[in-house]
Amino acid sequence: MAKILVVDDEAAILRALRAGLEARGHQALLATSGEEAIGKVALDAPDVVVLDLGLPDMDGLDVLRRIREWSDVPVVVLTAEGSDDRKVQALDEGADDYVTKPFSMAELLARLRVALRHRASGGGPPLDASVLEVGDVRLDLGRHEATVGGRPVDLTPKEFAFLAFLARWPGRVLTHRAILQEVWGPEYGTETQYLRVYASQLRKKLADDPEQPRLVTEPGVGYRLVDPAERPRP
Amino acid sequence: MVDLRAAGRAPWLGAGLGAALVVALSGALVPVRDNVTPASPALLLVLTVVVAGVVGGAASAVVTAVVAATAFNLVFVVPYWTLKVNAGEDWVALGVFLAVALVIGVLVAEQAERRRAAEAREADLRVLYEQMQAIAAERARLLEEAGRVSVLERVDEQRAALLRSVSHDLRTPLSAIRAVAEDLRDGPAYDDATRAELLATVCEEAERLDRIVANLLSMSRIEAGAFQPSRQAVDLAELVADRSRRLRALFRQARLQVDLPADLPLVDGDYSQLDQVVTNLLENAARYAPPGSTVRVTARPVGEGAVDGGVELRVADEGIGVPEWERARVFEPFRRGEGSASSGVGLAICKAVVDAHGGRISVHRTPGGGATFVVQLPAGG
């Protein structure tokens, strides 16, 4: 059971989420404005925050910034805006993930699970972890060896670095910029065409099922590595 | 620029013409020279100098004057056909003739010169004026062009704003519907009360979608200029009561209080359009009304008599209100309040409908804080 703060100015969304979360044994806290949300994060110490970016009193991104000044509570951003820029901005400002309206409850719950898991693990695996596992993908960082379902896969150093970065944060979306800077270096950030090429090669080598890929493209935002077995029903 | 003073002048032509006239005139007067005093040919010869001066300028006049004086001496001063002059008074006459011819010729030439210059200046001014006219026309055309471009830009902006509003507005109720419907299908077993509440939410959000679509359709009709009320006698009290009952769900947190007198005159209007006005005003009030506050709907007859006066409808909330400088602009399309989740077309539709009915809509401050929308409609027959 987790304590989940839902911030949205739409009464219908609040009613739906409260019912859905409580029925699954979570405790739902509700806030309808940015100020109220900041106050509740401070006073009630929720385990995770669901934050709508379109709030009546302030921009959701500002709420996120204010929260991030003193709290590392996982934040899943809820947005009705089609704009990818806002999602990327929210992720850059410290959001853990996002869900686009209209969303399904299962999708939101999956994101919340990932966010809660990262919080439980203290923000990802220890830096000196020598093995990363996401579903049947296993990466031995010391030997630079990758296997899928026990089958060895031959990866180039860049492909390995790309996959290892995603595998450190299973289920979580990582932005193009974050991946480029991690794998190619800090002077990179806009060369998303590299990522498309490497992602496509990786999918071939992992023998990803196009219907249920392990390496998921989030158009305009980035990539995430998921365990297909954990995927919510679409 | 061409030297305009030189333009109208032809010294050789003037002198030639002058000389020719002198010869012709002298020749013509030979038969009668003994029957007239020398003054007559002298005056006629001065005319040739005048002609030469007008045509060829001062130089032509001088040359013609000398030629005319010589001809006068040869033809009209005794003895004829010689340059000899016998009488002293003839010398005087010749001298006076030459002086008068010279003075008149030069004066006339100068005058003609001045007239030509004035004409040239006038032509010059006319050209300048035409150029300025052309520049002004070009400037006006450019301004008009710029105006058209800015109108197009505004239309583009409005279209983009509309798309943003539509996607935002439609997605918000759709989110709730989708989340609830999928959860009821795939999620945990809910108790009956929660299940009923969730299903009510789905219905309310579906109705909200319907209202948004109705507003968008009206907006497109208004923009296409095809928004004419089909009038009938409308009982506003009944309309408001009916609409308030249907929108009860919007007033879970704020209280809706409707107070309409029974003797309200009928309004000459389009029922469904007026219904949209009331719906949008109530939805707007519900959106801005803080929890625990009251939204008041009142109406009263206005004008001289209850019948030929009209009806005034007021929808007052106790929310944040509309600042003075925003009051005229809240009725513009796609202008949404601070952080508002509305499409920004609702109030624009209200204004379009009320205007089409020959009424007035305005927003004021609710005593104690909040916004009061006032609609005045003419009464029906």
Chai-1 contact restraints between the chains, C-beta under 6 A:
chainA,res_idxA,chainB,res_idxB,connection_type,confidence,min_distance_angstrom,max_distance_angstrom,comment,restraint_id
A,E10,B,T172,contact,1.0,0.0,6.0,A-B,restraint_1
A,A12,B,A176,contact,1.0,0.0,6.0,A-B,restraint_2
A,A12,B,T201,contact,1.0,0.0,6.0,A-B,restraint_3
A,A12,B,E205,contact,1.0,0.0,6.0,A-B,restraint_4
A,I13,B,A176,contact,1.0,0.0,6.0,A-B,restraint_5
A,R15,B,T201,contact,1.0,0.0,6.0,A-B,restraint_6
A,A16,B,A176,contact,1.0,0.0,6.0,A-B,restraint_7
A,A16,B,A179,contact,1.0,0.0,6.0,A-B,restraint_8
A,A16,B,V180,contact,1.0,0.0,6.0,A-B,restraint_9
A,A19,B,T194,contact,1.0,0.0,6.0,A-B,restraint_10
A,A19,B,L198,contact,1.0,0.0,6.0,A-B,restraint_11
A,G20,B,D183,contact,1.0,0.0,6.0,A-B,restraint_12
A,A23,B,P188,contact,1.0,0.0,6.0,A-B,restraint_13
A,A23,B,Y190,contact,1.0,0.0,6.0,A-B,restraint_14
A,R24,B,P188,contact,1.0,0.0,6.0,A-B,restraint_15
A,P56,B,G339,contact,1.0,0.0,6.0,A-B,restraint_16
A,D57,B,G339,contact,1.0,0.0,6.0,A-B,restraint_17
A,A80,B,H168,contact,1.0,0.0,6.0,A-B,restraint_18
A,A80,B,R171,contact,1.0,0.0,6.0,A-B,restraint_19
A,A80,B,T172,contact,1.0,0.0,6.0,A-B,restraint_20
A,G82,B,S167,contact,1.0,0.0,6.0,A-B,restraint_21
A,K101,B,R171,contact,1.0,0.0,6.0,A-B,restraint_22
A,K101,B,S175,contact,1.0,0.0,6.0,A-B,restraint_23
A,P102,B,R171,contact,1.0,0.0,6.0,A-B,restraint_24
A,P102,B,L174,contact,1.0,0.0,6.0,A-B,restraint_25
A,P102,B,S175,contact,1.0,0.0,6.0,A-B,restraint_26
A,P102,B,R178,contact,1.0,0.0,6.0,A-B,restraint_27
A,S104,B,E182,contact,1.0,0.0,6.0,A-B,restraint_28
A,M105,B,A179,contact,1.0,0.0,6.0,A-B,restraint_29
A,M105,B,E182,contact,1.0,0.0,6.0,A-B,restraint_30
A,M105,B,D183,contact,1.0,0.0,6.0,A-B,restraint_31
